[in-house]
Amino acid sequence: MPRLTTLDHLVLTVTDLDRTVAFYRDVLGMGVVAFGPDDRIALTFGAQKINLHAADAPVRPNATHATPGSADLCFLTDTPLSDWQTHLAQQGIPVEIGPVPRTGAGGPITSIYLRDPDGNLIELAVPDAGV
């Protein structure tokens, strides 16, 4: 059977590109790049990329039911969650739940949950040490 090796990028459909870029850049520290002949916008962090599609002008092809606020994303961090909680409070971003134990792709993690401007669920997680 053929084998997948990694996720190259994912797409978020958003209601307001500028508001989304500001959140992911200023709150989560992601980079912002324009790409392609039409200067599409992507968010970058590590070796990952999130392409942004405006809900009122989706790039084709796109998901059958591309809907702002329907994503549930988990990001790993090596920054203590207490530092994130302080930073989020300074930015006026409420933490909905956490820290709580969860299970990530690589094993146990501890997570906090918040929402982006479209209501997507954002999980920030630290891998549990020694596991």
ABEGO torsion letter per residue (X at the ends): XBBBABBABBBBBBABAAAAAAAAAAAAGBBBBBBEAAGBBBBBBEABBBBBBBAABBBOBBBABBBBGABBBBBBBABBAAAAAAAAAAAGBBBABOBBBBBBAAEBBBBBBBBBAAGBBBBBBBBBBGX
